[in-house]
Amino acid sequence: MAAEVTTNGGEIRLGERVVSVREEADQVNLETDRGGMRARRLIACAGLFAGRVAKWCGIEDDFKIVPFRGEYYRLGSEKNKIVNHLIYPVPDPALPFLGVHLTRMIDGCVTVGPNAVLSLKREGYSRFAFSAADSLETLTYPGFWRVMRQNLRSGSDELLNSLFKTRYLAQCRKYCPELRASDLHDYPPGVRAQAVMRDGTMVHDFLIRKTRRTIHVCNAPSPAATSAMPIGREVARQAVALAA
Ligand SMILES: Cc1cc2nc3c(=O)[nH]c(=O)nc-3n(C[C@H](O)[C@H](O)[C@H](O)COP(=O)(O)OP(=O)(O)OC[C@H]3O[C@@H](n4cnc5c(N)ncnc54)[C@H](O)[C@@H]3O)c2cc1C
């Protein structure tokens, strides 16, 4: 894909952070930590930072990204053949991202997870990662507290399952009874970007917002990775329709 971008005249700039965006009548100015660039149009897919980038462009501040860490375990290699396929729980339509599943990975190992616990840092991948700014933004947001109130039971279950391996194991044993605590080995977590509306509604669909010259993918929850190509086609269609 990268080769396709570059052979068609595109440029991929990695490790460069956009620090501000300013939209003008005939262009969009981006300031980065290595300088800046101008564009006729901007498509922003900033994941955990989608809300902040959208705000720079004047998008209505009626949602916020709340980061939820998803923790996994990996089974020992002797258990690589324990399942032949992915095993998922029947989803709760109100909280479709909950429920640990067993996944055969591309390298043959089997992962168990993820759960969903509040992360106190947007790109905080360790259990104790903390950012005062990120925490303050979440904890002072009324939408977050409304979500917590509405999901007190499942939220506390997820937290306890994260703190106590035996509880996590009990979830996995519902579909894979022969698993033991000693089978669960550390595996890197991920952090979900979950858009939450001010009224406490968790956005389960894709949320795309626009200005005259910019498009923002503000919420792209699972299965957005799996669906990346059709989402990309839809965003491209919308980009073509923006101001020329
Ligand atoms: C634990 C977990 C399990 C998941 N499981 C699945 C699954 O099984 N199937 C599935 O389809 N999806 C799954 N997902 C969801 C999937 O990862 C997301 O839907 C997808 O990554 C969203 O893509 P995105 O491009 O919108 O955002 P991201 O993949 O988050 O990409 C955003 C990028 O923008 C960059 N960025 C942000 N701000 C700036 C800035 N200011 N300057 C420069 N760069 C910036 C970030 O560094 C990042 O690279 C899972 C997610 C998690 C966390």
The ligand as an SDF file (V2000), in Angstrom:
LIG
                    3D

 53 58  0  0  0  0  0  0  0  0999 V2000
   -7.5140   -3.9930   22.0710 C   0  0  0  0  0  0  0  0  0  0  0  0
   -8.1000   -3.7130   20.7210 C   0  0  0  0  0  0  0  0  0  0  0  0
   -8.6270   -4.7410   19.9380 C   0  0  0  0  0  0  0  0  0  0  0  0
   -9.1690   -4.4850   18.6960 C   0  0  0  0  0  0  0  0  0  0  0  0
   -9.6420   -5.5290   17.9390 N   0  0  0  0  0  0  0  0  0  0  0  0
  -10.0740   -5.2870   16.6810 C   0  0  0  0  0  0  0  0  0  0  0  0
  -10.4860   -6.3590   15.8340 C   0  0  0  0  0  0  0  0  0  0  0  0
  -10.4390   -7.5270   16.2230 O   0  0  0  0  0  0  0  0  0  0  0  0
  -10.9230   -6.0530   14.5930 N   0  0  0  0  0  0  0  0  0  0  0  0
  -10.9750   -4.7710   14.1200 C   0  0  0  0  0  0  0  0  0  0  0  0
  -11.3690   -4.5490   12.9970 O   0  0  0  0  0  0  0  0  0  0  0  0
  -10.5980   -3.7440   14.9100 N   0  0  0  0  0  0  0  0  0  0  0  0
  -10.1510   -3.9620   16.1600 C   0  0  0  0  0  0  0  0  0  0  0  0
   -9.7640   -2.9350   16.9540 N   0  0  0  0  0  0  0  0  0  0  0  0
  -10.0430   -1.5690   16.5060 C   0  0  0  0  0  0  0  0  0  0  0  0
   -9.0450   -1.0220   15.5370 C   0  0  0  0  0  0  0  0  0  0  0  0
   -7.7560   -1.0530   16.0790 O   0  0  0  0  0  0  0  0  0  0  0  0
   -9.4730    0.4260   15.2310 C   0  0  0  0  0  0  0  0  0  0  0  0
  -10.8200    0.4030   14.7930 O   0  0  0  0  0  0  0  0  0  0  0  0
   -8.6150    1.0540   14.1520 C   0  0  0  0  0  0  0  0  0  0  0  0
   -7.2630    1.0160   14.5250 O   0  0  0  0  0  0  0  0  0  0  0  0
   -9.0430    2.4940   13.8990 C   0  0  0  0  0  0  0  0  0  0  0  0
   -8.2260    2.9980   12.8900 O   0  0  0  0  0  0  0  0  0  0  0  0
   -7.8990    4.5330   12.7640 P   0  0  0  0  0  0  0  0  0  0  0  0
   -7.0050    4.6660   11.5680 O   0  0  0  0  0  0  0  0  0  0  0  0
   -9.1610    5.3260   12.8050 O   0  0  0  0  0  0  0  0  0  0  0  0
   -7.1110    4.9340   14.0940 O   0  0  0  0  0  0  0  0  0  0  0  0
   -5.7110    4.4050   14.6600 P   0  0  0  0  0  0  0  0  0  0  0  0
   -5.4030    3.0320   14.1780 O   0  0  0  0  0  0  0  0  0  0  0  0
   -5.7510    4.6690   16.1160 O   0  0  0  0  0  0  0  0  0  0  0  0
   -4.6480    5.3830   13.9750 O   0  0  0  0  0  0  0  0  0  0  0  0
   -4.5550    6.7250   14.3400 C   0  0  0  0  0  0  0  0  0  0  0  0
   -3.1450    7.1870   14.0480 C   0  0  0  0  0  0  0  0  0  0  0  0
   -3.0810    8.6100   14.1120 O   0  0  0  0  0  0  0  0  0  0  0  0
   -1.8670    8.9610   14.7530 C   0  0  0  0  0  0  0  0  0  0  0  0
   -2.0260   10.3200   15.3080 N   0  0  0  0  0  0  0  0  0  0  0  0
   -2.9010   10.7570   16.2440 C   0  0  0  0  0  0  0  0  0  0  0  0
   -2.7290   12.0610   16.4970 N   0  0  0  0  0  0  0  0  0  0  0  0
   -1.7030   12.4650   15.7080 C   0  0  0  0  0  0  0  0  0  0  0  0
   -1.0460   13.7410   15.5130 C   0  0  0  0  0  0  0  0  0  0  0  0
   -1.4040   14.8380   16.1830 N   0  0  0  0  0  0  0  0  0  0  0  0
   -0.0260   13.7850   14.6200 N   0  0  0  0  0  0  0  0  0  0  0  0
    0.3560   12.6810   13.9230 C   0  0  0  0  0  0  0  0  0  0  0  0
   -0.2390   11.4620   14.0430 N   0  0  0  0  0  0  0  0  0  0  0  0
   -1.2330   11.3660   14.9430 C   0  0  0  0  0  0  0  0  0  0  0  0
   -1.6880    7.9050   15.8240 C   0  0  0  0  0  0  0  0  0  0  0  0
   -0.3550    7.8510   16.2580 O   0  0  0  0  0  0  0  0  0  0  0  0
   -2.1240    6.6550   15.0630 C   0  0  0  0  0  0  0  0  0  0  0  0
   -1.0610    6.0780   14.3720 O   0  0  0  0  0  0  0  0  0  0  0  0
   -9.2030   -3.1560   18.2180 C   0  0  0  0  0  0  0  0  0  0  0  0
   -8.6610   -2.1250   18.9780 C   0  0  0  0  0  0  0  0  0  0  0  0
   -8.1080   -2.3940   20.2280 C   0  0  0  0  0  0  0  0  0  0  0  0
   -7.5020   -1.2760   21.0270 C   0  0  0  0  0  0  0  0  0  0  0  0
  1  2  1  0
  2  3  1  0
  2 52  2  0
  3  4  2  0
  4  5  1  0
  4 50  1  0
  5  6  2  0
  6  7  1  0
  6 13  1  0
  7  8  2  0
  7  9  1  0
  9 10  1  0
 10 11  2  0
 10 12  1  0
 12 13  2  0
 13 14  1  0
 14 15  1  0
 14 50  1  0
 15 16  1  0
 16 17  1  0
 16 18  1  0
 18 19  1  0
 18 20  1  0
 20 21  1  0
 20 22  1  0
 22 23  1  0
 23 24  1  0
 24 25  2  0
 24 26  1  0
 24 27  1  0
 27 28  1  0
 28 29  2  0
 28 30  1  0
 28 31  1  0
 31 32  1  0
 32 33  1  0
 33 34  1  0
 33 48  1  0
 34 35  1  0
 35 36  1  0
 35 46  1  0
 36 37  1  0
 36 45  1  0
 37 38  2  0
 38 39  1  0
 39 40  1  0
 39 45  2  0
 40 41  1  0
 40 42  2  0
 42 43  1  0
 43 44  2  0
 44 45  1  0
 46 47  1  0
 46 48  1  0
 48 49  1  0
 50 51  2  0
 51 52  1  0
 52 53  1  0
M  END
$$$$
